[in-house]
Amino acid sequence: MQANVIGRVRNTNLAKNQGLLPLYEAIINSIDAIEETNGSTPNGNIDITVLRHYALPMDGDELDQRYSAPIRGFVVQDNGIGFTDENYLSFNEADTQIKASKGGKGVGRFIWLKAFQKVEVESVFAVGNKYHRRKFEFSLSSTEGIHNHNLQPLSTPEPIQTTVRLLDFKSEYEERIPHNPQAIAHRIVEHCLEYLLLGRFPRITFHEETEDYVIELEDVYSNLVANVSRNQFAVNGQDFDINHFKIHAHTDLTHHVSFCANNRVVKTVKITNRVPNLSSNLGTDKNETFVYAGYVSSAYLDGHVNQQRTDFDTLPEGGFEIPGELTWSEIENVSVEACKIFLKPYTETVKVEKEERIRRYVSEHAPEFRYLVNHYTEELDAILPDISDEKLNTQLYEIQRKIETDLREEADNLFETLEANEGQDYGAWEEQFSKFWQDFNELGKARLAQYIVHRKMMLTFLEKALKLQETGKYSREDVIHRIIFPLKTISDDVTPDQHNLWIIDEKLSYHQYLASDKPLKKIQPIDSDFDSRPDLLVFFNSAFATADDEPPYNSGIVIFEFKRPMRDDYSEYENPISQVLGYVKQIKEGNALQKDGRLFQIPQTTPFYCYIVCDPTSSIKDQADYHNLRPTPDANGYFGYFENLGAYVELISFDKLLRDAQKRNRILFDKLNLPAKVS
């Protein structure tokens, strides 16, 4: 060969997932050779054989094992014109132009050696009435590429045919191709759909080396393709054709658009995520399912395909514009738009069904997104039709976040415009602001709805935590505690949306300082040596007095203690009433410094409000009687005042805590039409 073949192969690009491309090239060469015979393909034949590393005949269930065996090569045999002197010299010349009119770049044979160790060629051809046989090997054993060339005249006529053996498949390519012959046949048909469409497909058969069963690629095409239609479009003055194929669905196919040059597929782009409301499989009137495949071709693509026919040479994105030249994104985007137009009858149906499903989901599970389905239906197009409920909720949240970001940017722009146009007519600005405020107001309602749903969920969790668990036991008190407020934290560590103090009392959210399950000696507002750990210790502004201030003590300090639901083993020495009163004594003994270093103390007159959340079991009732607590008017708890400590103590049942929180929030839940139970 008149080139350094080793260097040319090294400089030839072939992605590891394109291991079948050399086979496609051999098949296309055979089609061209058949066309050269008489300019048509009606009597042309191509036979493809799969070679594997072991070739034992197998039956029945063993076929699956047979098809999983590694492929060592392919044999492609045709009855085309063959390796005449002209064709052989062309093969032996790098960058030959003999097939330039058909889009040939003269580099296809280099791709053979990219994926295979060697190629054996044997061809019987005729020149006039004389027949010849030519044989040679093509490999990288030397820089010339061609070895053991032999040309013999034949004394008697033989069938004209050429056999190309692609041998010793390189593992890095072989392991990434399908191994089932039916799947390989599908890939060949998909690659050559343009030839089939134009009637340039000869009879092609495909089979295993050791099996009699033959796959007819014409049958594969008939079974694969449900319908074909053709359209045209333009990209900045350049004309393009697109063939729309409806292909019967099978596991190896997804919706895609392929870009062709000289009737060969060069580049394929998946479009499932680029065409809104495109289901993984689309239905037909016969209740069949199919996959969409678009095939784009044009003189522009023919002229801009690279030498390896693996990509197109187009303008770089964001570079200088050249009249008549295009960027790849321009070609791809307009092509996808053409796909959208063809698919619209199918996507519109899916769009309606999907939006109805989203409305139903939002109504039943996520009312905070109700404004999206009412005012931002275009944004919902980005949601895939087959999405799960869990992922749907995430998508809706992401859409909401994007709308929030866009509205913030719009607000900044509005006020910048207002400042820039100060003193001028505000009519246009007011109209724009009115539209913005409507959207912003809807967003505010959505955030409120989201918070109300959160409250409903938290009350549902609390209700479930109070019931007898599958283990036969009740939840520990720390489970209840976590629902109300995170353990071992202080108020500076927790954002307002991370706690649920509203379950107890809305006013608790307006505290100055709160410690949750922290030892008294580690709580900043007091100076204490005690290790006692109140479940919740809440300070309000009026609980503190500095050395120079008169103390207006109105709210005081609140202590909450949670006990395990249905606990009934309280003793005289281990009971929550004595426990909270002990906390009061220990806190009153403390002094501390404020952050600015000034001395402050908790005055003896500071009121303490101690709440014990527990079930009114027998032992807790005994302790309430022992401490002279009185039943509450609703008989769901006990209360009393310990004057010597200035401490009010109340026992609240879990049922009362839950029921009161539900009553306070019921009007909010009703406004959102929330179900009685939130799953």
Secondary structure in CASP SS format (residue, H / E / C, confidence):
PFRMAT SS
TARGET T0000
AUTHOR 0000-0000-0000
METHOD secondary structure of the structure
MODEL  1
M C 1.00
Q C 1.00
A C 1.00
N C 1.00
V H 1.00
I H 1.00
G H 1.00
R H 1.00
V H 1.00
R H 1.00
N C 1.00
T C 1.00
N C 1.00
L C 1.00
A C 1.00
K C 1.00
N C 1.00
Q C 1.00
G C 1.00
L C 1.00
L H 1.00
P H 1.00
L H 1.00
Y H 1.00
E H 1.00
A H 1.00
I H 1.00
I H 1.00
N H 1.00
S H 1.00
I H 1.00
D H 1.00
A H 1.00
I H 1.00
E H 1.00
E H 1.00
T H 1.00
N H 1.00
G C 1.00
S C 1.00
T C 1.00
P C 1.00
N C 1.00
G C 1.00
N E 1.00
I E 1.00
D E 1.00
I E 1.00
T E 1.00
V E 1.00
L E 1.00
R E 1.00
H C 1.00
Y C 1.00
A C 1.00
L C 1.00
P C 1.00
M C 1.00
D C 1.00
G C 1.00
D C 1.00
E H 1.00
L H 1.00
D H 1.00
Q H 1.00
R H 1.00
Y H 1.00
S H 1.00
A C 1.00
P C 1.00
I E 1.00
R E 1.00
G E 1.00
F E 1.00
V E 1.00
V E 1.00
Q E 1.00
D E 1.00
N C 1.00
G C 1.00
I C 1.00
G C 1.00
F C 1.00
T C 1.00
D H 1.00
E H 1.00
N H 1.00
Y H 1.00
L H 1.00
S H 1.00
F H 1.00
N C 1.00
E C 1.00
A C 1.00
D C 1.00
T C 1.00
Q C 1.00
I C 1.00
K C 1.00
A H 1.00
S H 1.00
K H 1.00
G C 1.00
G C 1.00
K C 1.00
G C 1.00
V C 1.00
G H 1.00
R H 1.00
F H 1.00
I H 1.00
W H 1.00
L H 1.00
K H 1.00
A H 1.00
F E 1.00
Q E 1.00
K E 1.00
V E 1.00
E E 1.00
V E 1.00
E E 1.00
S E 1.00
V E 1.00
F E 1.00
A E 1.00
V E 1.00
G C 1.00
N C 1.00
K E 1.00
Y E 1.00
H E 1.00
R E 1.00
R E 1.00
K E 1.00
F E 1.00
E E 1.00
F E 1.00
S E 1.00
L C 1.00
S C 1.00
S C 1.00
T C 1.00
E C 1.00
G C 1.00
I E 1.00
H E 1.00
N E 1.00
H E 1.00
N E 1.00
L E 1.00
Q E 1.00
P E 1.00
L E 1.00
S C 1.00
T C 1.00
P C 1.00
E C 1.00
P C 1.00
I C 1.00
Q E 1.00
T E 1.00
T E 1.00
V E 1.00
R E 1.00
L E 1.00
L E 1.00
D E 1.00
F E 1.00
K C 1.00
S H 1.00
E H 1.00
Y H 1.00
E H 1.00
E C 1.00
R C 1.00
I C 1.00
P C 1.00
H C 1.00
N C 1.00
P H 1.00
Q H 1.00
A H 1.00
I H 1.00
A H 1.00
H H 1.00
R H 1.00
I H 1.00
V H 1.00
E H 1.00
H H 1.00
C C 1.00
L H 1.00
E H 1.00
Y H 1.00
L H 1.00
L H 1.00
L C 1.00
G C 1.00
R C 1.00
F C 1.00
P C 1.00
R E 1.00
I E 1.00
T E 1.00
F E 1.00
H E 1.00
E E 1.00
E C 1.00
T C 1.00
E C 1.00
D C 1.00
Y C 1.00
V E 1.00
I E 1.00
E E 1.00
L H 1.00
E H 1.00
D H 1.00
V H 1.00
Y H 1.00
S H 1.00
N H 1.00
L H 1.00
V E 1.00
A E 1.00
N E 1.00
V E 1.00
S E 1.00
R E 1.00
N E 1.00
Q E 1.00
F E 1.00
A E 1.00
V E 1.00
N C 1.00
G C 1.00
Q E 1.00
D E 1.00
F E 1.00
D E 1.00
I E 1.00
N E 1.00
H E 1.00
F E 1.00
K E 1.00
I E 1.00
H E 1.00
A C 1.00
H C 1.00
T C 1.00
D C 1.00
L C 1.00
T C 1.00
H C 1.00
H E 1.00
V E 1.00
S E 1.00
F E 1.00
C E 1.00
A E 1.00
N C 1.00
N C 1.00
R E 1.00
V E 1.00
V E 1.00
K E 1.00
T E 1.00
V E 1.00
K E 1.00
I C 1.00
T C 1.00
N C 1.00
R C 1.00
V C 1.00
P C 1.00
N C 1.00
L C 1.00
S C 1.00
S C 1.00
N C 1.00
L E 1.00
G E 1.00
T C 1.00
D C 1.00
K C 1.00
N C 1.00
E C 1.00
T E 1.00
F E 1.00
V E 1.00
Y E 1.00
A E 1.00
G E 1.00
Y E 1.00
V E 1.00
S E 1.00
S C 1.00
A H 1.00
Y H 1.00
L H 1.00
D H 1.00
G H 1.00
H C 1.00
V E 1.00
N C 1.00
Q C 1.00
Q C 1.00
R C 1.00
T C 1.00
D C 1.00
F E 1.00
D C 1.00
T C 1.00
L E 1.00
P C 1.00
E C 1.00
G C 1.00
G C 1.00
F C 1.00
E C 1.00
I C 1.00
P C 1.00
G C 1.00
E C 1.00
L C 1.00
T E 1.00
W H 1.00
S H 1.00
E H 1.00
I H 1.00
E H 1.00
N H 1.00
V H 1.00
S H 1.00
V H 1.00
E H 1.00
A H 1.00
C H 1.00
K H 1.00
I H 1.00
F H 1.00
L H 1.00
K H 1.00
P H 1.00
Y H 1.00
T H 1.00
E H 1.00
T H 1.00
V H 1.00
K H 1.00
V H 1.00
E H 1.00
K H 1.00
E H 1.00
E H 1.00
R H 1.00
I H 1.00
R H 1.00
R H 1.00
Y H 1.00
V H 1.00
S H 1.00
E H 1.00
H H 1.00
A C 1.00
P H 1.00
E H 1.00
F H 1.00
R H 1.00
Y H 1.00
L H 1.00
V H 1.00
N H 1.00
H H 1.00
Y C 1.00
T C 1.00
E C 1.00
E H 1.00
L H 1.00
D H 1.00
A H 1.00
I C 1.00
L C 1.00
P C 1.00
D C 1.00
I C 1.00
S C 1.00
D H 1.00
E H 1.00
K H 1.00
L H 1.00
N H 1.00
T H 1.00
Q H 1.00
L H 1.00
Y H 1.00
E H 1.00
I H 1.00
Q H 1.00
R H 1.00
K H 1.00
I H 1.00
E H 1.00
T H 1.00
D H 1.00
L H 1.00
R H 1.00
E H 1.00
E H 1.00
A H 1.00
D H 1.00
N H 1.00
L H 1.00
F H 1.00
E H 1.00
T H 1.00
L H 1.00
E H 1.00
A H 1.00
N C 1.00
E C 1.00
G C 1.00
Q C 1.00
D C 1.00
Y C 1.00
G H 1.00
A H 1.00
W H 1.00
E H 1.00
E H 1.00
Q H 1.00
F H 1.00
S H 1.00
K H 1.00
F H 1.00
W H 1.00
Q H 1.00
D H 1.00
F H 1.00
N H 1.00
E H 1.00
L H 1.00
G H 1.00
K H 1.00
A H 1.00
R H 1.00
L H 1.00
A H 1.00
Q H 1.00
Y H 1.00
I H 1.00
V H 1.00
H H 1.00
R H 1.00
K H 1.00
M H 1.00
M H 1.00
L H 1.00
T H 1.00
F H 1.00
L H 1.00
E H 1.00
K H 1.00
A H 1.00
L C 1.00
K C 1.00
L C 1.00
Q C 1.00
E C 1.00
T C 1.00
G C 1.00
K C 1.00
Y C 1.00
S C 1.00
R C 1.00
E H 1.00
D H 1.00
V H 1.00
I H 1.00
H H 1.00
R H 1.00
I H 1.00
I H 1.00
F C 1.00
P C 1.00
L C 1.00
K C 1.00
T E 1.00
I E 1.00
S H 1.00
D H 1.00
D H 1.00
V C 1.00
T C 1.00
P H 1.00
D H 1.00
Q H 1.00
H C 1.00
N C 1.00
L H 1.00
W H 1.00
I H 1.00
I C 1.00
D C 1.00
E H 1.00
K H 1.00
L H 1.00
S H 1.00
Y H 1.00
H C 1.00
Q C 1.00
Y E 1.00
L E 1.00
A E 1.00
S E 1.00
D C 1.00
K C 1.00
P C 1.00
L H 1.00
K H 1.00
K H 1.00
I C 1.00
Q C 1.00
P C 1.00
I C 1.00
D C 1.00
S C 1.00
D C 1.00
F C 1.00
D C 1.00
S C 1.00
R C 1.00
P C 1.00
D C 1.00
L E 1.00
L E 1.00
V E 1.00
F E 1.00
F C 1.00
N H 1.00
S H 1.00
A H 1.00
F C 1.00
A E 1.00
T E 1.00
A C 1.00
D C 1.00
D C 1.00
E C 1.00
P C 1.00
P C 1.00
Y C 1.00
N C 1.00
S C 1.00
G C 1.00
I E 1.00
V E 1.00
I E 1.00
F E 1.00
E E 1.00
F E 1.00
K C 1.00
R C 1.00
P C 1.00
M C 1.00
R C 1.00
D C 1.00
D C 1.00
Y C 1.00
S C 1.00
E C 1.00
Y C 1.00
E C 1.00
N C 1.00
P H 1.00
I H 1.00
S H 1.00
Q H 1.00
V H 1.00
L H 1.00
G H 1.00
Y H 1.00
V H 1.00
K H 1.00
Q H 1.00
I H 1.00
K H 1.00
E C 1.00
G C 1.00
N E 1.00
A E 1.00
L E 1.00
Q C 1.00
K C 1.00
D C 1.00
G C 1.00
R C 1.00
L E 1.00
F E 1.00
Q E 1.00
I C 1.00
P C 1.00
Q C 1.00
T C 1.00
T C 1.00
P C 1.00
F E 1.00
Y E 1.00
C E 1.00
Y E 1.00
I E 1.00
V E 1.00
C C 1.00
D C 1.00
P C 1.00
T C 1.00
S H 1.00
S H 1.00
I H 1.00
K H 1.00
D H 1.00
Q H 1.00
A H 1.00
D H 1.00
Y H 1.00
H C 1.00
N C 1.00
L C 1.00
R E 1.00
P E 1.00
T C 1.00
P C 1.00
D C 1.00
A C 1.00
N C 1.00
G E 1.00
Y E 1.00
F E 1.00
G E 1.00
Y E 1.00
F E 1.00
E C 1.00
N C 1.00
L C 1.00
G C 1.00
A E 1.00
Y E 1.00
V E 1.00
E E 1.00
L E 1.00
I E 1.00
S C 1.00
F H 1.00
D H 1.00
K H 1.00
L H 1.00
L H 1.00
R H 1.00
D H 1.00
A H 1.00
Q H 1.00
K H 1.00
R H 1.00
N H 1.00
R H 1.00
I H 1.00
L H 1.00
F H 1.00
D H 1.00
K H 1.00
L C 1.00
N C 1.00
L C 1.00
P C 1.00
A C 1.00
K C 1.00
V C 1.00
S C 1.00
END
